[in-house]
Amino acid sequence: DAGKDFSDKLSQSGFPVFLDFPDNESGKEKVDWNDVLREKKSGLQLMIETAKDTLRNQPVRQTSQCLEL
């Protein structure tokens, strides 16, 4: 609410203000960009760990190459 009050005062003073609030997908009473970034980072870290685990568990293909003369 403090951020909205601040932007309202700036707007009333004649300063152009563009508001960019995060989507409230979780239905929380209050959401800020820090919360959104933490959630995105957490999801991304989980995706990276899952990919690492998947790659670790795959058998290594061994191929041999030779040069014919």
Helices and strands as residue ranges (DSSP letters): H 2-12, H 33-56
